[in-house]
Amino acid sequence: MDRVFKALADPTRRFVLDRLRENNGQTLGELCESVRMARQSLTQHLGVLEAANLVSTVRRGREKLHYLNPVPLHEIQERWISAFDQPRLDALSALKQKAESSMNAESEPRPEFVHTTYIAATPERVWQCLMDPEATAAYWYHHNVSDWQPGSPWAHRRVDGSGTDDVVGTVADVDEPRRLTLTWAGPGEDRPHGESRVTFELQPYGDTTRLTVTHVNLRDDKEYRAVSGGWNFVLANLKTYVETGTTLPVPAWRP
């Protein structure tokens, strides 16, 4: 049972289970596309889910199909949920689903920010500047702090020595030097519509690197405008720093 709770504690693994619930019996390649994660990172998550018996696999020729196994979840329900007043819990659950369906039907799609730039450097050099705390301090005015392993915390820490983190999150996906995905929120921030995520995608393009930054699940147009202005400056400053070793003039919004 401990393995089940450990597996369910990670939002990425819960997301994988949701994808299997929608379309059971997927190959690793199909899951990578639906989850948008590198094979190595997803394989690690699937290993945890298999160890918890939440995912089972079946061989089909050279392919391995992954299936959601609901038995451990049913055992949790039997042990803890059924001990309470089940009809009342069912009624509350139905009311919650009805309210959420009504809200979702009336709400607009969550805005997202996408920006692509071309940097005259190798993907390895750009990757280093995205993750090295001293480099990010030069062009982003914050230290990006983490061990950069999937599932590890990361922080966007001010350079003034106060130890203040303006953004915190989790390293959701690492595929060096091609792809980095981070969850993104202010410390203690409540995001009722789900976590916001930032993905950096690096691709060789001749003698340059094509860097695409996608910031998804933003709250509203106001947050989109704030995010858009910040990212446009940071990515322009990153390009300048990587290519020339200098940076743009300090913006007025610098902490």
KEROFI-526240 format. One record per residue (C-alpha): residue in one letter; x, y, z. Coordinates in steps of 0.001 Angstrom, whole numbers, plus 500000, padded with zeros to 6 digits. Layout:
<sites>
AXYZ
...
</sites>
This chain:
<sites>
M500000500000500000
D502931502358500709
R504078502004497098
V500614502942495859
F500526506162497880
K504099507007496822
A503224506479493164
L500054508579493412
A501881511432495174
D503557512512491924
P501411514664489570
T503169513317486469
R502309509729487394
R498694510698488083
F498653512308484634
V499914509043483092
L497121507115484832
D494589509620483472
R495870509044479935
L495573505259480378
R492073505648481794
E491112507519478620
N492885505086476288
N494023501847477893
G496663499593476377
Q499192502132475048
T502764501490473978
L505640503492475439
G505817505529472240
E502106506336472330
L502333507363475977
C505322509595475235
E503231511445472659
S500141511794474853
V502095512724477990
R504670514764476019
M507644513325477853
A510984511796476860
R511156507996476790
Q513795507761479534
S511854509966481960
L508534508265481241
T510100504815481643
Q511163505765485176
H507621506880486058
L506120503719484561
G508542501631486629
V507194503217489825
L503607502635488695
E504329499006487828
A506028498440491185
A502860499757492850
N500762497418490657
L498877500441489275
V500034499636485748
S500318496188484191
T501973495302480898
V501281492808478130
R503633491865475297
R502293492101471743
G505055490971469429
R507922493401469952
E505672495953471648
K504752496228475321
L501264497535476062
H500545499395479311
Y497209499015481100
L495722500800484086
N495173498331486938
P492389499695489206
V492646496933491841
P494946498831494286
L492660501867494041
H489671499655494776
E491463498266497821
I491994501814499116
Q488316502533498542
E487282499380500382
R489591499993503339
W488941503695503972
I486083505094501895
S483507502351502443
A483949502645506199
F482175506010506006
D478684506894504857
Q479028505837501178
P475652507206499947
R476473510657501313
L479944510560499793
D478439509547496446
A475954512423496628
L478703514931497417
S480829513568494590
A477939513875492123
L477304517471493240
K480997518342492851
Q481148516844489349
K478003518702488301
A479386522028489550
E482756521456487882
S481101520450484592
S479048523627484648
M482121525760485299
N484131524026482580
A481341524468480051
E481240528204480708
S484994528800480914
E487303529700478052
P490409527610477239
R493353528516479460
P495760530889477654
E499291529785476879
F502485531583475801
V504773530288473032
H508009531991471932
T510712530770469521
T514145532335469148
Y517358531375467351
I520653531548469249
A524082531356467612
A525401528582469867
T525166524832470328
P522205523267472179
E524662522173474870
R525763525779475480
V522191527093475614
W521193524220477909
Q524015525094480301
C522895528738480431
L519315527704481245
M520345525608484239
D523553527113485608
P522696529374488597
E525475531870487854
A524502532160484200
T520824532710485007
A521862535333487557
A523561537268484749
Y520664537473482284
W517594536515484395
Y518638538215487661
H517788535046489586
H519662531857490424
N517886528795489029
V518554526239491768
S518009522460491495
D519791519168490992
W517746518957487755
Q516611515380488247
P513018514379487323
G510772514911490322
S513218517213492151
P512214520682493368
W513590523780491693
A513583527461492699
H513987530825490945
R515962532616493692
R516789536295493921
V520442537331493657
D520254539871496497
G521267537307499119
S517859537326500807
G517170533696499887
T513791534749498486
D512305532420495855
D509983534207493434
V509051531004491577
V509097527406492783
G508105524097491249
T509138520603490274
V511374519288487506
A508784517364485484
D510914516210482544
V514611516322481599
D516004515203478236
E519439516839478030
P520089518908475937
R516756518776474109
R513888519306476516
L513245520612480036
T509776520886481627
L509135522629484949
T506025523232487000
W505742526951487781
A504084528837490659
G504691531471493283
P505553530118496758
G502317528985498404
E500292530053495370
D496855528491494970
R496106527573491352
P492571526129491305
H492755525437487561
G495850523253487927
E499577523789487821
S501264525981485240
R504117524417483261
V507056525783481275
T508807523710478618
F512117524583476954
E512725522747473669
L516141522996472014
Q516804521867468437
P519910522264466266
Y519220524572463322
G522292524859461104
D524929526614463202
T522321527877465672
T519913526506468259
R516177526953467885
L514802527492471380
T511030527278471904
V509548528190475278
T505943527193476002
H504185528364479174
V500797526636479533
N497736526799481797
L497920530491482582
R495071531871484689
D493722534577482392
D494651537325479939
K496160539437482721
E498615536688483686
Y499301536048479997
R500297539699479472
A502585539635482520
V504169536344481480
S504539537459477862
G506399540655478770
G508709538836481163
W509557535972478830
N510175538233475828
F512790540193477775
V514402537153479425
L514773535264476141
A516184538319474350
N518636538750477233
L519542535050477104
K520303535321473384
T522451538405473960
Y524293536782476860
V525037533526475049
E526163535222471843
T528114538197473256
G528705537619476962
T526907540881477755
T523327541640478785
L520632544183477996
P519977547200480269
V518395546276483589
P514566546422483315
A512434548465485688
W510735545301487030
R513979543751488272
P513520542764491996
</sites>
